Amino acid sequence: MKTYHVYILASLSGTLYIGVTNDLQRRISEHRLELVDDFSKKYGCKKLVYYEDYSDINQAINREKYLKGKKRLFKVSLIKMVNPTWKDLSDEWT
């Protein structure tokens, strides 16, 4: 079964980027290497601070849209609930 991920990246200055992917490790690598010319590259969002897993792409897309529509305070609270120190969760992959 395919898994889809909604994720939040942070920059050193605290800017947040929200995305959805079916391959989280590949996508984070693309962000880090600046292979994607988008918001995350422009603002230096490379640190994975939060993610959720879904088995249905529509649920993942809906969640991404929901999070993007929320205020920053909501997103920060969500991150702090599961990652209070804002460590880079992708560091565990190496």
C-alpha positions in Angstrom: 0.0 0.0 0.0 1.3 3.4 -0.9 1.9 6.0 1.8 1.5 9.8 1.3 3.1 12.3 3.6 2.1 15.8 4.6 5.3 17.6 5.8 6.5 20.8 7.3 9.9 22.2 6.6 11.5 25.1 8.5 14.2 27.6 7.6 16.8 28.9 10.0 14.8 32.1 10.3 11.6 30.1 11.1 9.8 30.3 7.8 7.6 27.3 7.3 6.8 25.3 4.1 4.1 22.7 3.9 4.0 20.0 1.2 2.7 16.6 0.3 4.6 13.7 -1.3 4.6 9.9 -1.8 8.3 9.6 -1.1 9.3 11.7 1.9 13.0 10.9 1.9 13.4 11.7 -1.8 11.4 14.9 -1.5 13.4 16.2 1.5 16.6 15.5 -0.4 15.3 17.5 -3.3 14.5 20.4 -1.0 18.0 20.2 0.6 19.8 20.1 -2.8 17.6 23.0 -4.0 16.4 20.9 -7.0 12.9 22.4 -6.7 12.6 26.1 -7.7 9.9 27.1 -5.3 9.1 28.7 -2.0 11.3 26.3 0.0 14.3 27.2 -2.1 13.6 30.9 -2.0 13.3 31.0 1.8 15.8 28.2 2.7 13.3 25.7 4.1 15.3 22.5 4.5 14.7 21.2 8.0 12.0 18.6 8.4 10.2 19.5 11.6 6.9 17.6 11.2 5.1 15.1 9.1 2.0 12.9 9.0 1.3 9.7 7.0 -1.8 8.9 5.0 -2.9 5.9 2.9 -5.2 8.0 0.7 -3.8 10.8 -1.5 -7.0 12.8 -1.2 -6.9 12.9 2.6 -3.2 14.0 2.4 -4.0 16.8 -0.1 -7.0 17.9 2.0 -4.8 18.0 5.1 -2.1 20.0 3.3 -4.7 22.5 2.2 -6.1 22.7 5.7 -2.7 23.3 7.3 -1.8 25.9 4.7 -5.0 27.8 5.6 -4.2 27.9 9.3 -2.4 30.7 11.1 1.3 30.3 11.9 0.5 29.9 15.7 -1.5 26.8 14.9 1.3 25.3 12.8 3.9 26.1 15.5 1.7 24.5 18.2 1.3 21.3 16.0 5.1 21.1 15.5 5.8 21.6 19.2 3.4 18.9 20.2 5.5 16.2 18.5 8.8 17.9 18.1 9.3 20.4 20.9 12.9 21.1 20.2 12.4 21.5 16.4 15.0 18.9 15.7 15.5 17.8 12.0 13.5 14.6 11.9 15.3 13.5 8.7 18.6 13.2 10.7 17.3 9.9 11.9 17.4 8.5 8.3 21.2 8.5 8.0 
